[in-house]
Amino acid sequence: MRTVLLILCCVGLFVSSKLNTTSLNVGDKAIDFTLKNVDGKTVSLSDFKDAKGYIVVFTCNTCPYAQAYEDRIIALDKKYAPQGYPVVAINPNDVEAKPGDSFEKMKERAKEKDFPYPYLIDTEQKVTRTYGASRTPHVFLLDKDLVVRYIGAIDNNYQNASAATEKYVEDAIEALKSGKEVETNFTKAIGCTIKWKES
């Protein structure tokens, strides 16, 4: 019995390590992707011909943390997309586990909030797993070469934007714009856990 448990434990560790090897770290090169937008068209990072970087945000409709950050994500895009750093939002959740995150509900939310950026659905959750996103919202800031320069939270106060004393994403973008290293390049993402498909 102990032998069986030991084998299962080792297999579990092996599978876990295999999954973790696909998660991105700061300094890694991210993959481009092609996912369906709420307008029915597909979007890839390569579609942004003049981009100097990308604010990839894994988010959703239903998570209270994601909802609390929606206006801040909109503000990030309005401020930085004209400067070459567009927001690309991705809904990673399994819609069977979270019907409120269905494609139809995404379209409704995008219209209601007038999202100025693409809001994509990762139906197979392959992009989410490859990037290593674990919560909503979870930000991956990429430079123009798709190298990851920051991973984590948007700022340090999800409850009140005006009370945030650290604006991690903005600071990281400003560093990139100035040709400097990002001083705080990793923070813990605060939000709801991603709802994975049952294997």
SERO-4910 file (N, C-alpha, C, O; in steps of 0.05 Angstrom, whole numbers):
BEGIN
 pado doro    nc1    nc2    nc3   cac1   cac2   cac3    cc1    cc2    cc3    oc1    oc2    oc3
  Met    A     17    -24      0      0      0      0     17     25      0     12     44    -14
  Arg    A     39     24     17     57     47     18     70     52     -9     75     74    -17
  Thr    A     77     29    -22     91     32    -48     72     45    -68     81     62    -84
  Val    A     47     37    -68     27     48    -87     24     78    -81     24     94   -100
  Leu    A     22     86    -55     19    114    -48     43    130    -57     41    152    -66
  Leu    A     67    118    -53     91    131    -61     92    136    -91    100    157   -100
  Ile    A     84    116   -106     84    118   -135     64    140   -144     71    157   -161
  Leu    A     40    140   -132     20    160   -138     30    188   -131     26    207   -146
  Cys    A     43    190   -109     55    216   -100     75    226   -120     75    249   -128
  Cys    A     93    208   -128    114    215   -148    102    223   -174    111    242   -187
  Val    A     81    208   -183     68    215   -208     55    242   -206     57    258   -225
  Gly    A     42    248   -183     30    274   -179     50    296   -180     45    317   -192
  Leu    A     73    292   -167     94    312   -168    104    316   -196    110    339   -204
  Phe    A    107    294   -211    117    296   -239     97    312   -256    105    330   -271
  Val    A     71    305   -253     51    320   -269     51    349   -261     49    367   -279
  Ser    A     52    354   -235     52    382   -225     76    397   -237     73    420   -246
  Ser    A    100    385   -236    123    398   -247    121    403   -277    131    423   -287
  Lys    A    108    384   -290    104    387   -319     87    411   -325     92    427   -343
  Leu    A     65    414   -309     47    436   -312     61    463   -306     57    482   -321
  Asn    A     77    463   -285     90    487   -277    111    496   -298    117    520   -299
  Thr    A    122    478   -314    142    486   -333    130    504   -355    144    518   -368
  Thr    A    103    503   -358     90    519   -378     83    547   -367     77    565   -383
  Ser    A     85    551   -341     78    577   -329    101    596   -335    124    590   -333
  Leu    A     94    621   -342    114    641   -349    125    654   -324    111    658   -304
  Asn    A    150    661   -325    163    677   -305    173    702   -318    175    704   -342
  Val    A    179    722   -301    190    747   -311    216    740   -326    233    726   -316
  Gly    A    218    751   -351    242    746   -367    237    725   -389    252    723   -408
  Asp    A    215    709   -385    209    689   -406    195    702   -430    184    724   -428
  Lys    A    197    689   -453    182    699   -476    155    686   -477    153    661   -476
  Ala    A    134    702   -478    107    692   -479    100    683   -508    114    690   -527
  Ile    A     79    668   -510     68    660   -536     48    680   -545     34    693   -529
  Asp    A     45    683   -571     22    697   -582     -1    677   -582      3    653   -578
  Phe    A    -25    686   -587    -48    669   -587    -69    680   -605    -67    703   -614
  Thr    A    -89    664   -611   -112    673   -627   -137    664   -612   -142    640   -611
  Leu    A   -152    683   -602   -176    677   -586   -200    694   -597   -196    715   -609
  Lys    A   -224    684   -591   -248    698   -601   -255    721   -583   -256    719   -558
  Asn    A   -260    744   -595   -268    768   -582   -298    770   -579   -313    755   -593
  Val    A   -308    788   -563   -337    790   -559   -351    800   -584   -376    797   -586
  Asp    A   -337    811   -603   -349    819   -629   -350    796   -649   -359    800   -672
  Gly    A   -341    772   -641   -342    749   -658   -317    745   -675   -314    724   -687
  Lys    A   -300    765   -675   -275    762   -691   -253    751   -673   -255    752   -648
  Thr    A   -232    741   -685   -209    731   -670   -188    754   -667   -186    771   -684
  Val    A   -174    752   -645   -153    772   -639   -128    758   -631   -128    739   -616
  Ser    A   -105    769   -641    -79    760   -634    -62    784   -626    -69    807   -633
  Leu    A    -41    780   -610    -24    802   -603    -11    815   -628     -6    839   -629
  Ser    A     -6    798   -648      7    807   -672    -11    826   -688     -2    840   -707
  Asp    A    -37    828   -681    -55    846   -694    -49    875   -687    -56    894   -702
  Phe    A    -35    879   -665    -29    906   -656     -2    914   -668     19    912   -655
  Lys    A     -3    924   -692     22    928   -708     41    948   -695     65    946   -698
  Asp    A     30    968   -682     47    990   -671     52    987   -641     62   1006   -628
  Ala    A     46    964   -630     48    960   -601     78    961   -593     95    950   -606
  Lys    A     82    973   -570    108    973   -557    108    954   -533    129    949   -521
  Gly    A     85    943   -528     81    924   -506     52    917   -504     35    927   -519
  Tyr    A     45    900   -485     18    890   -482     11    886   -453     27    874   -438
  Ile    A    -12    895   -445    -22    890   -418    -43    867   -420    -66    872   -425
  Val    A    -33    843   -416    -51    820   -418    -63    815   -390    -49    810   -371
  Val    A    -90    816   -389   -103    814   -363   -123    790   -364   -141    790   -381
  Phe    A   -119    771   -347   -138    749   -344   -159    758   -324   -153    764   -301
  Thr    A   -184    760   -333   -205    771   -317   -232    758   -325   -232    741   -342
  Cys    A   -253    766   -312   -279    753   -318   -302    771   -310   -298    793   -300
  Asn    A   -326    762   -314   -350    777   -307   -358    775   -277   -366    795   -265
  Thr    A   -354    751   -266   -368    745   -241   -352    749   -215   -363    753   -194
  Cys    A   -325    750   -217   -309    753   -193   -311    781   -182   -308    801   -197
  Pro    A   -317    785   -157   -319    811   -145   -293    827   -147   -294    852   -150
  Tyr    A   -270    814   -146   -244    828   -149   -242    838   -178   -233    861   -183
  Ala    A   -249    821   -197   -248    830   -225   -267    853   -230   -259    872   -245
  Gln    A   -290    852   -219   -309    874   -222   -298    900   -209   -302    921   -220
  Ala    A   -285    897   -186   -274    920   -173   -252    934   -189   -248    958   -187
  Tyr    A   -239    918   -206   -217    929   -222   -225    937   -250   -208    948   -265
  Glu    A   -249    932   -258   -257    938   -286   -252    966   -294   -240    971   -316
  Asp    A   -260    985   -278   -256   1013   -285   -226   1020   -287   -218   1037   -303
  Arg    A   -210   1007   -270   -182   1013   -271   -169   1000   -296   -150   1011   -307
  Ile    A   -179    977   -304   -169    965   -329   -176    983   -353   -160    987   -371
  Ile    A   -201    993   -353   -210   1011   -374   -192   1036   -374   -183   1045   -396
  Ala    A   -186   1046   -351   -169   1070   -349   -140   1064   -359   -128   1081   -371
  Leu    A   -130   1041   -353   -103   1033   -363   -103   1033   -393    -84   1043   -405
  Asp    A   -124   1022   -405   -124   1021   -435   -127   1049   -446   -113   1056   -466
  Lys    A   -144   1065   -435   -148   1092   -446   -122   1109   -443   -116   1126   -460
  Lys    A   -107   1104   -422    -82   1119   -418    -59   1109   -434    -44   1124   -446
  Tyr    A    -57   1082   -435    -33   1071   -447    -35   1059   -475    -15   1057   -489
  Ala    A    -59   1052   -484    -62   1043   -511    -53   1063   -532    -39   1056   -551
  Pro    A    -59   1089   -528    -49   1109   -547    -19   1112   -547     -7   1122   -565
  Gln    A     -6   1102   -524     23   1104   -522     36   1078   -531     60   1075   -530
  Gly    A     19   1059   -540     30   1034   -551     29   1010   -533     40    989   -538
  Tyr    A     14   1013   -511     11    991   -492    -19    984   -487    -31    993   -467
  Pro    A    -31    969   -506    -60    963   -504    -66    941   -484    -49    924   -478
  Val    A    -89    942   -473   -100    921   -456   -111    899   -474   -125    905   -493
  Val    A   -105    874   -467   -118    851   -480   -129    834   -457   -114    822   -443
  Ala    A   -155    834   -454   -168    819   -432   -177    792   -441   -187    788   -463
  Ile    A   -172    772   -423   -179    744   -429   -196    733   -406   -188    734   -383
  Asn    A   -219    721   -413   -235    707   -393   -226    678   -393   -229    664   -413
  Pro    A   -214    668   -371   -203    641   -370   -222    620   -359   -216    596   -360
  Asn    A   -245    628   -348   -261    610   -332   -277    589   -349   -285    595   -371
  Asp    A   -280    566   -338   -297    545   -349   -326    554   -346   -335    559   -324
  Val    A   -340    558   -369   -367    569   -368   -387    550   -356   -409    558   -347
  Glu    A   -381    524   -356   -399    505   -343   -398    509   -312   -418    506   -299
  Ala    A   -375    514   -302   -372    519   -273   -382    547   -266   -392    552   -244
  Lys    A   -379    566   -285   -388    594   -281   -404    603   -304   -394    617   -322
  Pro    A   -430    597   -305   -447    605   -327   -448    636   -331   -453    645   -354
  Gly    A   -443    651   -310   -442    680   -313   -418    690   -328   -417    713   -335
  Asp    A   -400    672   -335   -377    679   -351   -379    668   -380   -359    665   -394
  Ser    A   -403    661   -388   -408    651   -415   -401    672   -435   -400    696   -429
  Phe    A   -398    664   -460   -392    683   -481   -414    704   -484   -409    727   -489
  Glu    A   -439    695   -482   -462    714   -484   -461    734   -461   -466    758   -466
  Lys    A   -455    725   -437   -453    743   -414   -429    762   -417   -430    785   -409
  Met    A   -408    752   -429   -384    769   -435   -392    792   -454   -385    815   -449
  Lys    A   -407    785   -474   -416    806   -493   -433    827   -479   -431    851   -484
  Glu    A   -451    817   -461   -468    836   -447   -451    854   -429   -456    879   -428
  Arg    A   -431    843   -415   -415    858   -397   -398    879   -412   -395    901   -404
  Ala    A   -387    870   -435   -370    888   -451   -386    912   -461   -376    934   -462
  Lys    A   -411    906   -468   -429    928   -478   -437    946   -455   -437    971   -458
  Glu    A   -443    934   -433   -452    950   -409   -430    969   -400   -435    992   -393
  Lys    A   -405    959   -399   -383    974   -389   -368    989   -411   -350   1006   -406
  Asp    A   -376    984   -436   -363    997   -459   -333    993   -459   -317   1012   -461
  Phe    A   -325    968   -457   -296    961   -457   -283    972   -483   -293    967   -505
  Pro    A   -262    987   -480   -248    998   -504   -227    979   -515   -214    985   -535
  Tyr    A   -225    955   -503   -204    936   -510   -217    909   -516   -241    905   -510
  Pro    A   -203    891   -529   -214    864   -535   -219    849   -509   -204    851   -489
  Tyr    A   -241    834   -508   -247    817   -486   -251    789   -497   -271    783   -510
  Leu    A   -231    772   -494   -229    746   -507   -237    723   -489   -234    725   -464
  Ile    A   -245    701   -501   -252    678   -485   -232    655   -491   -227    649   -515
  Asp    A   -221    644   -470   -202    622   -473   -217    596   -467   -214    584   -446
  Thr    A   -232    587   -487   -251    565   -483   -236    540   -474   -246    525   -457
  Glu    A   -213    534   -486   -198    510   -480   -179    514   -456   -166    495   -447
  Gln    A   -176    538   -447   -159    546   -425   -129    540   -430   -113    539   -411
  Lys    A   -122    537   -455    -94    531   -462    -76    555   -458    -54    553   -448
  Val    A    -86    579   -466    -70    603   -462    -66    609   -432    -44    616   -423
  Thr    A    -88    605   -417    -87    610   -388    -66    592   -375    -50    601   -358
  Arg    A    -66    567   -382    -47    548   -371    -18    554   -379      1    553   -363
  Thr    A    -15    562   -405     12    568   -414     24    592   -401     47    593   -394
  Tyr    A      7    612   -397     16    636   -383     20    631   -353     38    643   -341
  Gly    A      4    614   -342      6    608   -314    -11    626   -296     -6    629   -273
  Ala    A    -32    637   -309    -51    653   -293    -65    636   -273    -72    612   -279
  Ser    A    -71    646   -249    -84    630   -229   -108    644   -216   -124    632   -203
  Arg    A   -110    671   -221   -132    686   -209   -143    706   -228   -131    712   -249
  Thr    A   -166    717   -221   -177    740   -236   -181    763   -217   -195    761   -196
  Pro    A   -168    786   -223   -151    791   -247   -122    783   -242   -113    782   -219
  His    A   -108    777   -263    -80    770   -262    -67    782   -287    -74    776   -309
  Val    A    -47    800   -282    -35    815   -304     -8    804   -312      8    796   -295
  Phe    A     -4    803   -339     23    796   -350     30    819   -369     18    822   -390
  Leu    A     49    835   -361     58    857   -378     81    848   -396    101    838   -386
  Leu    A     77    850   -422     97    841   -441    109    865   -456     96    885   -460
  Asp    A    134    862   -463    146    883   -480    140    877   -509    126    857   -515
  Lys    A    151    893   -528    144    889   -556    153    863   -567    143    853   -587
  Asp    A    173    851   -554    184    824   -563    170    801   -548    179    778   -550
  Leu    A    148    807   -534    133    788   -518    148    777   -494    140    756   -483
  Val    A    169    791   -486    183    783   -462    167    793   -437    159    816   -437
  Val    A    163    775   -418    148    783   -394    164    801   -377    187    795   -369
  Arg    A    153    825   -371    168    844   -355    155    848   -327    168    859   -309
  Tyr    A    130    841   -324    117    843   -298     94    822   -297     81    817   -317
  Ile    A     90    810   -273     68    792   -268     56    799   -241     70    803   -222
  Gly    A     29    800   -240     17    803   -214     -8    820   -214    -25    819   -232
  Ala    A    -11    836   -192    -34    852   -187    -32    879   -202    -10    887   -210
  Ile    A    -55    893   -204    -55    919   -217    -44    940   -198    -28    957   -206
  Asp    A    -53    939   -173    -43    957   -152    -47    943   -125    -52    920   -124
  Asn    A    -43    958   -104    -43    946    -77    -69    952    -61    -68    949    -36
  Asn    A    -90    959    -75   -115    963    -60   -139    958    -78   -148    976    -93
  Tyr    A   -149    933    -78   -171    926    -96   -197    940    -88   -214    944   -104
  Gln    A   -200    947    -62   -225    959    -53   -229    988    -61   -251    997    -65
  Asn    A   -206   1002    -63   -208   1031    -67   -185   1041    -84   -162   1042    -75
  Ala    A   -191   1047   -109   -170   1056   -127   -154   1080   -117   -130   1082   -120
  Ser    A   -169   1099   -106   -156   1124    -97   -138   1119    -72   -122   1136    -66
  Ala    A   -142   1097    -58   -126   1091    -35   -102   1074    -41    -85   1068    -24
  Ala    A    -99   1066    -66    -75   1050    -74    -50   1067    -73    -49   1089    -84
  Thr    A    -30   1056    -59     -5   1071    -56     17   1060    -74     38   1072    -78
  Glu    A     11   1036    -86     30   1024   -105     14   1017   -130     -4   1000   -130
  Lys    A     21   1029   -153      8   1024   -178     28   1007   -195     42   1018   -212
  Tyr    A     27    981   -190     48    964   -202     49    964   -232     70    967   -244
  Val    A     26    962   -245     25    960   -274     34    987   -286     50    988   -305
  Glu    A     23   1009   -276     31   1035   -286     61   1040   -282     75   1050   -301
  Asp    A     71   1034   -259    100   1037   -254    117   1021   -273    138   1030   -282
  Ala    A    108    996   -278    123    978   -296    123    989   -324    144    988   -338
  Ile    A    100   1000   -333     99   1011   -360    117   1036   -363    131   1040   -382
  Glu    A    116   1053   -342    132   1077   -343    162   1069   -344    178   1083   -357
  Ala    A    169   1048   -330    197   1039   -331    205   1030   -359    226   1036   -369
  Leu    A    187   1015   -372    192   1005   -399    195   1029   -418    212   1029   -435
  Lys    A    177   1048   -415    178   1072   -432    204   1087   -430    214   1098   -449
  Ser    A    216   1086   -406    241   1100   -401    265   1083   -407    288   1092   -403
  Gly    A    261   1058   -415    283   1040   -421    297   1030   -396    320   1022   -397
  Lys    A    282   1030   -374    293   1021   -348    283    993   -341    263    983   -353
  Glu    A    297    980   -323    287    955   -312    263    960   -294    262    981   -281
  Val    A    244    942   -294    221    944   -277    229    937   -249    238    915   -243
  Glu    A    227    956   -231    237    952   -203    221    931   -188    232    912   -177
  Thr    A    194    933   -188    177    913   -176    165    897   -199    145    905   -211
  Asn    A    177    874   -206    168    859   -230    150    835   -224    142    821   -242
  Phe    A    145    831   -198    127    808   -190    113    815   -164    125    823   -145
  Thr    A     86    812   -165     70    814   -140     50    791   -140     45    778   -161
  Lys    A     39    786   -117     18    765   -115     -8    776   -126    -18    797   -118
  Ala    A    -20    761   -145    -46    769   -156    -67    764   -135    -69    742   -124
  Ile    A    -84    784   -130   -105    781   -111   -131    779   -126   -138    797   -142
  Gly    A   -146    757   -122   -171    754   -136   -183    727   -132   -174    711   -115
  Cys    A   -203    720   -148   -216    694   -147   -199    674   -162   -187    680   -182
  Thr    A   -199    649   -152   -185    628   -167   -199    622   -193   -223    624   -195
  Ile    A   -183    616   -213   -194    609   -239   -209    582   -237   -200    564   -224
  Lys    A   -232    581   -250   -248    557   -250   -241    540   -274   -247    546   -297
  Trp    A   -227    518   -267   -216    500   -288   -236    479   -297   -254    472   -281
  Lys    A   -234    470   -321   -250    448   -331   -244    423   -316   -221    419   -308
  Glu    A   -263    406   -312   -258    380   -299   -243    363   -319   -251    360   -342
  Ser    A   -222    350   -309   -205    333   -326   -218    306   -330   -207    289   -344
***
